Amino acid sequence: MFQCMWDCANHDGTNCNALIRGYNLSAHVREVHGIHGPDKTRVKCKWNHCDRELHKESLARHVLEHHMGVVYECECGKAFSRLDILNRHKRTCPGR
């Protein structure tokens, strides 16, 4: 469980503070914070005043990796911030 740190729409400096599971992040941001549209829509990350602009399809991964600190580890001991990079590494990892 994670606490949602998305900035509130009333601009008073408070955060959403809802408790969410990482796998529910996309649905939470869509349903509660109104992030809608095609995957290539440019959106601003409002997690803890981040304001980084990115594609909507990358928002959940950005929050998980950069704000929640999710790390993916290989059996060889190397750690990656992105699951797709870990999977690519595993295809050639001699320590597996």
Secondary structure, DSSP 4 states (H G I P E B T S, - for coil): -EE--BBPTT-SS-B---EE-GGGHHHHHHHHH---S-TT-EEE--BTT---EEEHHHHHHHIIIIIS---EE-TTS-EES-HHHHHHHHTT-TT-
